Amino acid sequence: MNWTKIWMDLFGTTTLWGLNIGFWVAIGIVILIVILMNAVFWGMKPQNPD
């Protein structure tokens, strides 16, 4: 399966603001990981010192 061809058929271009669509997918994945990590760590309760 060629994702570039599928994207090209749907939208007619493989770049957005001069940057390859692979770059934008990678940035999106990184942002998603950061948001998930923040949700996990902000949701944790602090440990009580003994």
VENLIN-V45250 format. One record per run of one state. SS is the DSSP state (helix for helix, strand for strand, loop for the rest). FROM is the first residue (numbers start at 1). LEN is the number of residues. Records with the same first field share a line. If there is no record, write none. Layout:
SS: FROM-LEN  FROM-LEN
This chain:
loop: 1-2  12-3  17-2  44-7
helix: 3-9  21-23
strand: 15-2  19-2
